[in-house]
């Protein structure tokens, strides 16, 4: 009874062009040196890709992913889902909702 349950590392394998994003906090944005006019709107739109699919396959061919796990991105707040997994908030959306990669 004295032993603590260890936290298991969660792994999500999204399908198609789905990405799972962990929204950045104000402190994370400032520590990484991103210089943006940080209004509340922009802060909500920045995050790190935690999991992503392999790309979309259509009758016209394969559309590979342009982003990868670990990329810091700006994403659209329209058309995404907010999901709570093991108490953490994640944004689930399509690759098309990503506006750009922050370098």
N, C-alpha and C positions, 0 to 999 in steps of 0.2 A: 503494500500500500504506500510505502514511502517514496516509490519511484514516480517520477513525472513522466507523462506521456510526451514523447518527442514529437515536434511538429514535422509532419511529412511535407516534402517538397511537392507542391501541386504542379501538374503538367496538363495543359489544355492543347489539343491538336485541332485547330480550326480547319474547316473544310473550305475549298475553293479560294476565294479572294477575301475571306474574313480575317480581320485583325482584332486582337484584344489589346487594348491600350490601358496603361496605368497612368491616370492623370497626375501631373506634376504638382507639387506644392510650391508655394511662393519661395520657400527656402531653397528647394532643389533648383529652381530656375536661376536664382541669384548666385548660388555656389558654382554653377556650371558656366557662368560668365555670359549668359545670353543677355544681350542688350536690346530690350524692346520696351516700348511705352506700356508698362504693365497696368492696363485697366482690368477690371474684374472680368470683362468679356474675353480678353486675350488669355488671361490666366486659366480660364476654363477650357481653352482650346489647345493646350500644350500637354504632351504626355510622352511616355516611352512605350514602344511596342514590346509587349511581353511575349506574345505568341502570334504567329501568323500562318495562314494556309500556304499551299504550294502554288496557287494561281488559279485562274478561271479557264475552263475548257469550253469552247463554244463550237458550233458547226463550222465557223470560219477559222478555227485554229486555237492555239493555246496562248493565253495572255499571262505571262509570268509576273511574279510579284516584283515590284520596284522598291519595296521596303523589306527590312529584315528585323529580326528580334534585336532589341537594343537601340534601334534608331529613335532619336528624339524627334517628334513630329508636331506640326500644327495640323489640327483636324477640324472639320466642320462640325458644328454642334447640331446640325439638322440631320435627322434620319438615323441616329444611332440609338443603341439601347444601353442603359446603365444596369449592370448586374452586380450583385454582391455575392462573392464566392469566398467562403471561409472568413467572412467578416471584412473582406477588402473590396473596395469599389473598383470596377473595371468598366471600360467603355468597349462595347462590341459594335463593330461597324464594317463596312466594305472598304477595300483599298481606295476606291474612288472618292471616299470622303476625306482622304488625307490631302491637305493642301500643299504641304511641302515637308522636306526633311531639314531639320536645323543642324547646321554643321559648325 
